[in-house]
Amino acid sequence: MLGWSLLGILPLVMLSAVVFGYMVPELRRRHLPNSHTHKVGRMAAVTLLKTFAEFQYPRRLETARLVMY
C-alpha cells in the first residue's frame, strides 16, 4: 500500500520540483513573466502560505472587510 501511495505522489512531487526549479532563478533575477508555469507557481505558493497561516493562527476571524489574528 505504501508503494502505491508513493507511486501516486511521485508525479506531483516531480511537477512541483520542475515549477520550483523554474521559478527560483526567475525570482532571483526579478523577472516575473506572465506565463502559465509562473501563474501555477504563484497559486501554489499562495495556497501553501494560506495553509501555513491556518495552522499557525488557529483563532483567526475573517469577514468580508476584516482579517483579525
Backbone torsions as a table, in degrees:
resi	resn	phi	psi	omega
1	MET	NA	-40.8	179.2
2	LEU	-63.5	-38.8	178.6
3	GLY	-62.0	-44.5	179.1
4	TRP	-67.0	-36.1	177.5
5	SER	-64.0	-45.2	178.6
6	LEU	-64.5	-37.3	178.3
7	LEU	-65.6	-34.7	178.4
8	GLY	-74.4	-29.9	-179.1
9	ILE	-83.6	-23.4	-175.5
10	LEU	-55.5	-46.1	178.3
11	PRO	-61.0	-37.6	178.1
12	LEU	-65.0	-41.6	178.5
13	VAL	-65.5	-42.0	179.6
14	MET	-65.7	-42.0	177.6
15	LEU	-63.2	-42.2	178.1
16	SER	-62.5	-39.7	178.9
17	ALA	-65.4	-38.8	178.7
18	VAL	-66.3	-45.6	179.7
19	VAL	-64.4	-43.8	178.9
20	PHE	-63.4	-42.2	178.5
21	GLY	-65.3	-27.2	176.8
22	TYR	-79.9	-40.9	-172.2
23	MET	-76.5	-36.0	-175.1
24	VAL	-61.0	-50.3	178.1
25	PRO	-64.0	-33.9	178.6
26	GLU	-66.0	-41.5	179.7
27	LEU	-70.1	-34.2	177.7
28	ARG	-64.1	-34.4	178.2
29	ARG	-85.2	0.4	-176.7
30	ARG	60.5	32.9	178.5
31	HIS	-105.5	112.8	-176.4
32	LEU	-115.3	84.1	-179.2
33	PRO	-71.3	161.9	178.8
34	ASN	-102.7	48.1	-179.2
35	SER	-91.4	166.0	-179.4
36	HIS	-64.9	-38.8	-179.8
37	THR	-63.2	-42.1	-179.5
38	HIS	-67.9	-37.2	177.5
39	LYS	-63.8	-42.4	178.9
40	VAL	-63.9	-41.7	178.6
41	GLY	-63.3	-41.4	177.9
42	ARG	-64.6	-43.3	179.4
43	MET	-63.5	-39.8	178.5
44	ALA	-64.8	-41.4	179.5
45	ALA	-64.8	-42.8	179.1
46	VAL	-64.6	-40.1	178.7
47	THR	-63.6	-42.5	178.2
48	LEU	-64.7	-40.0	179.4
49	LEU	-66.8	-39.3	177.3
50	LYS	-64.2	-41.9	178.9
51	THR	-64.4	-42.4	178.1
52	PHE	-61.6	-42.4	179.7
53	ALA	-64.4	-37.4	179.0
54	GLU	-63.9	-37.0	179.1
55	PHE	-77.4	-35.7	-178.9
56	GLN	-74.5	-37.4	-176.1
57	TYR	-123.3	78.6	-175.6
58	PRO	-70.7	-22.1	-179.9
59	ARG	-98.7	72.4	-175.3
60	ARG	-115.5	134.2	177.8
61	LEU	-109.2	124.9	-178.8
62	GLU	-131.6	123.9	174.9
63	THR	-124.1	-173.1	-178.9
64	ALA	-65.9	-30.1	-176.3
65	ARG	-113.6	-6.4	-170.8
66	LEU	-140.8	136.8	168.5
67	VAL	-125.1	116.6	-174.6
68	MET	-124.3	132.1	178.2
69	TYR	-101.0	NA	NA
